[in-house]
């Protein structure tokens, strides 16, 4: 009786931890995406030029890099909780300061600091999610759940951010978003427990027990080839293409009539992601194949937008979202399945670094070339180059981080 109660209690604690992690990611993504339709017109209202706006958007991502490097080793050594608390509370305080800026340079400085601070959140949350999984199937479900939460937040947040600005103005909107992050950080301090404390309440040897799950326990993948470094060109190119889209979309003729219109179009991207994330049968397909084919489809969509194909803008954005719903969870699942548990922090920090570099390059390039060519063609080029560089063995075989 006692032996059956203890695993059940451990399972309940895992579920509670996963729910809290989803909440933190939801709030953080909500705050981040709510600013997408706001930042460009806010920077314009401060007198920023298009190229400087690209720098403001890009510097947030480039300052992720030192934070990602610190998070990679810090999470593996000290656990995730303290980094989650730091990211949420300090990022909220910076948003309160952002509501007081009066010129573009002040906005640039605050955004650069925010990029460093929030760099700790994603590796910490993903590492904790991977550690609380019972087995590989459960791990894949947790990563898909993270993708679902990410998508729900990004569906609601652009329109919500546009509504806040239309109703309360830029200053008050940043205040509301900032206090939301701070309140969530306080909840994290009160309710989140580290995965090693959760495992300690389970049965001895639970993590390595052969009866831990139908798909097998979370064992160390010792007989798989290491993940090639060129694999990370794919998330870099994906993030670059998204940065180009987030820069260009508010400035397009179809969306620049109002902030609310821009917010709705941003939400269409996330709505498309929600469609494919709901197709649970896609999880049966190899993550590597989902990454490759999804990226190829995304590249052709951007090419179509660059040549102004007949498909309306809202249709293109829905298709972009559908490909994102396939690719991003597949990347997280691919890395988690091939990584030993004591290296989750470093693995996901490298992934975050790839995303950060791409998100920095995208807006900068878009701001400088939009007068000569369509920035969407640059997104197409980045994706195709990344796919060409992707090693064939990454698609044909699983992998691990050595």
FENUR-V848066 format. One record per backbone hydrogen bond with DSSP energy under -0.5 kcal/mol. CO is the residue of the C=O (numbers start at 0). NH is the residue of the N-H. If there is no record, write none. Layout:
((CO;NH) (CO;NH))
This chain:
((0;4) (1;5) (2;6) (3;7) (4;8) (5;9) (6;10) (7;11) (8;12) (9;13) (10;14) (11;15) (12;16) (13;17) (14;18) (15;19) (16;20) (17;21) (18;22) (19;23) (20;24) (21;25) (22;26) (23;27) (24;28) (25;29) (26;30) (27;31) (28;32) (29;33) (30;34) (31;34) (32;35) (32;36) (34;37) (34;38) (35;39) (37;41) (38;42) (39;43) (40;44) (41;45) (42;47) (43;46) (48;52) (49;53) (50;54) (51;55) (52;56) (53;57) (54;58) (55;59) (56;60) (57;60) (57;61) (58;62) (60;63) (61;64) (62;66) (63;67) (64;68) (65;69) (66;70) (67;71) (68;72) (69;73) (70;74) (71;75) (72;76) (73;77) (74;78) (79;82) (79;83) (80;84) (81;85) (82;86) (83;87) (84;88) (85;89) (86;90) (87;91) (88;92) (89;93) (90;94) (91;95) (92;96) (93;97) (94;98) (96;99) (97;100) (102;105) (102;106) (103;107) (104;108) (105;109) (106;110) (107;111) (108;112) (109;113) (110;114) (111;115) (112;116) (113;117) (114;118) (115;118) (116;119) (117;120) (117;121) (118;122) (119;123) (120;124) (121;125) (122;126) (123;127) (124;128) (125;129) (126;130) (127;131) (129;132) (133;217) (134;138) (135;139) (136;140) (137;141) (138;142) (139;143) (140;144) (141;145) (142;146) (143;147) (144;148) (145;149) (146;150) (147;151) (148;152) (149;153) (150;154) (151;155) (152;156) (153;157) (155;159) (156;160) (157;161) (158;162) (159;163) (160;164) (161;165) (162;166) (163;167) (163;168) (164;168) (167;171) (168;172) (169;173) (170;174) (171;175) (172;176) (173;177) (174;178) (175;179) (176;180) (177;181) (178;182) (179;183) (180;184) (181;185) (182;186) (183;187) (184;188) (185;189) (186;190) (187;191) (193;196) (193;197) (194;198) (195;199) (196;200) (197;200) (198;201) (202;205) (204;207) (204;208) (205;208) (208;211) (212;215) (215;135) (216;218) (218;220) (219;221) (224;399) (227;230) (228;231) (229;232) (230;233) (230;234) (231;235) (232;236) (233;237) (234;238) (235;239) (236;240) (237;241) (238;242) (239;243) (240;244) (241;245) (242;246) (243;247) (244;248) (245;249) (247;250) (247;251) (248;251) (251;254) (251;255) (254;257) (257;261) (258;262) (259;263) (260;264) (261;265) (262;266) (263;267) (264;268) (265;268) (265;269) (266;270) (267;271) (268;272) (269;273) (270;274) (271;275) (272;276) (273;277) (275;278) (277;279) (278;281) (279;282) (280;283) (281;284) (285;289) (286;290) (287;291) (288;292) (289;293) (290;294) (291;295) (292;296) (293;297) (294;298) (295;299) (296;300) (297;301) (298;302) (299;303) (300;304) (301;305) (302;306) (303;308) (304;307) (311;315) (312;316) (313;317) (314;318) (315;319) (316;320) (317;321) (318;322) (319;323) (320;324) (321;325) (322;325) (322;326) (323;327) (325;329) (326;330) (327;331) (328;332) (329;333) (330;334) (331;335) (332;336) (333;337) (335;338) (337;400) (339;342) (340;343) (342;346) (343;347) (344;348) (345;349) (346;350) (347;351) (348;352) (349;353) (350;354) (351;355) (352;356) (353;357) (354;358) (355;359) (356;360) (357;361) (358;362) (359;363) (360;364) (361;365) (362;366) (363;367) (364;367) (364;368) (365;369) (368;371) (368;372) (373;376) (373;377) (374;378) (375;379) (376;380) (377;381) (378;382) (379;383) (380;384) (381;385) (382;386) (383;387) (384;388) (385;389) (390;393) (390;394) (391;394) (391;395) (392;396) (399;226) (399;401))
